C-alpha cells in the first residue's frame, strides 16, 4: 500500500510541476511576442555620425543582441554581433545586409523575424548613442 501512495505522490508532483512550467512558458511567450511587436526600426543619418566604434544592444525576452558598429567616412564598415537566440541563427546575416545597404531598412529573415528585429534594433541603438 505504501508503494501506491508513494507513486501517487510522485505523479501528483510531476503534474503540478508540469502545470507550473506550462503557465510560466505561456506567460513568457506572451511577453516575448509583445516585446517583438513593439520593436520599430528607424533610419539613422550616417552623415551625422563621426568615425568610431559604437556599441548597442537590444532584447526581447528570449532573444538578445549586442553589437559593435564601426563607422568610417560616413559609412558602416563593420558590425560585430553577439546574438543570443532561440531558433534565430539565420538572422545573423542582418549585419551583412546593413553594411551592403548602408541602411537599417533591410529585409527581415523569414523564419527569424524576431531575431532580425532585435539585431536591427541593437544596431540602431549603437548608432543613436552618438546622436
Long-range contacts (C-beta under 8 A, 24 or more apart in sequence): 28-61, 28-62, 31-61, 32-60, 32-61, 32-62, 32-63, 32-114, 35-59, 35-60, 35-61, 36-60, 36-63, 36-113, 36-114, 36-117, 36-118, 39-117, 39-118, 39-121, 41-104, 41-105, 41-117, 41-120, 41-121, 41-124, 42-104, 42-124, 43-103, 43-104, 43-105, 44-104, 44-124, 44-127, 44-128, 44-131, 45-131, 46-71, 46-74, 46-75, 46-76, 46-102, 46-127, 47-74, 48-130, 48-131, 49-74, 49-127, 49-130, 49-131, 50-130, 52-130, 54-126, 54-127, 54-129, 54-130, 55-126, 55-129, 56-122, 56-123, 56-124, 56-125, 56-126, 56-127, 56-128, 56-129, 57-122, 57-125, 58-118, 58-119, 58-121, 58-122, 58-125, 59-118, 60-114, 60-117, 60-118, 62-86, 63-88, 63-114, 63-115, 63-118, 64-118, 65-115, 65-118, 65-119, 65-121, 65-122, 66-122, 67-95, 67-119, 67-122, 67-123, 67-126, 68-126, 69-123, 69-126, 69-127, 71-127, 75-102, 76-102, 79-123, 81-119, 81-122, 83-115, 83-118, 83-119, 85-112, 85-115, 86-114, 87-111, 87-112, 88-112, 88-114, 88-115, 88-116, 88-118, 89-115, 90-115, 91-115, 91-116, 91-119, 92-119, 94-119, 94-120, 94-123, 95-119, 95-123, 98-123
